[in-house]
Amino acid sequence: MLELTALLKAGLTGEVKKTVDLDDTFGSSSPYLNQFLSTSACAALAVSASMAVTEGILPEGYLSVGRRLDLEHDAPAMTGTTVIVSATLREVNGNRLVFDIVGSDALGVIFKGVNERVVVNRLGMEERASARARQLKELREKL
């Protein structure tokens, strides 16, 4: 079994820097919001920053997958604004990783949150997903 505490320690950080563009405004349900960073784009940046923490550290064949994301989007950011998103590894518990997330611009915090990820073996995940897909197919065929 992979011992993550030998590889990852609380306090490790990762960062993503992004200038908000039109693609980052999608997900808003109102045309009045098409110039602002969307909450769904904040979520994608939070995940990217979390993944940056473990990049190059996890052994071949292992990856982290999302389990939970809790996000507070507190301030608007318009297109053209540069946002820096930092993820700090708070906890390693078995194969579970908990990251604290902060997204900010030059004026301060735009969003913050917690991203929980689970480290899995890629091949094992593919096998479980394929088995589930087969079960769903069998269920559809019965109906």
N, C-alpha and C positions, 0 to 999 in steps of 0.2 A: 504494500500500500504506500502511496506517495505521502511523505511527511512534509506538509507545507511549511510548518514552523521552522524547518531547517533552511527553507528557501526565502520565506517572506517574513518580515518583521513589521510590527506596527510602526507607523511613522514614515514608511516609504511613500513617495509622492509621484504623481504623474500630472502632466499639464497638456492642454490643448489650447491653441490660440486660433481665433477665427474672426474674420471681418464679416459682419452680418450682410448677407445679400438676399436677393429675392427668393431663392430656394429656402432660406431659413424663415420665411414668413408664412409658408404653407402650413396648413393645419388649423389656421384661424377660420372660423365659420362666418366671419363678417368682412365685407370688402373694405370696411373702415380700418381694419387691422393689417392690411397688406403691406405696410411699411415697417412693421414691428417684428422683432424676434418672437417667434411663436413658442409656446410652452413645449410643444413636441420637439422643436429644434433644441431647446434647452435640455430635454431628456436625452436626445441623441448625443449632445456634447458631453453630458455627465457620464454616459456610458463609455464614450471614447476616452475620456480622461481616466476613468477607472481601469480600462483595459491597458492604457499606457503604463500604469504602475507595474503590471505583471509582464509586459512585453520583454522578451529576451530572458526572462527568469524561469518561466514554466518549462519543464522538459518537453522534448519533441512528443507530439501526440496528445498533449494536454492543453486545455483551453478553459477560460472562464465563461460561464453563461449566466445571463441575468436571472435573478430569482425575485427581486423586489426593487422598486424604485419609488422613493418618497421625495417629492420635489415641491418647493415653495418658490413660486415665481413672483418676486416682490417689486421689481422696477422694470419700466419699459426700456428697450434698446432699439433704436431705429437702424434701418439699413445704413451701412457705412461705418457703424460703430465696431470697434475692435473689442472682442470679448475674450477674456482669459479664464479658462475653467481648470481648477485644480482639484485633484482627487487625492485624499490622504487615507492610507490604509489604517483603519482604526482597530480592527480585530481579525485574527485568524483563529477559527474554531473548527477543527476537523478540515473538511474541504470547503468550508464557508468563509467568504471574505466580506468584510463590511467596510465601506468607504464613506468618508465624509466629503461632500462636494461643495465647492463654492465657485460660482460664476460671477465675474465682475468686469467692469470697465474702468476707465480712469477716474470715475466719480464714486465708485463703490460697488457694493454687492447688487447684482441683478437677480440671482437665484441661488438657492442653497438646497441641499438635500442629503439623502443617504441612499447609496446603491449597494445592495447585497448581491453578491455573485457566488456561484458555486463552481469549483474546479472539477472538471470531468475529463475522462478519457474520450477523445473524439470518436474512436472506433466503437466503444461501448455505447455512446450516445446514439450513433447511427444505427446500431443494432436494435436498441430499444425503440427508436423512432420507427424503424422499418416494421418491427413486430406490431407496434400500435397501428400503423397504417394498414397492415394486413387484417388486423382485428376489425378496424373500421370498415374496410372493404367487405369483409364477410358479413358484418352487421347490415350494411346497405343491401347486399344481395339477398338477405333474408326478408327484408322489408318490402 
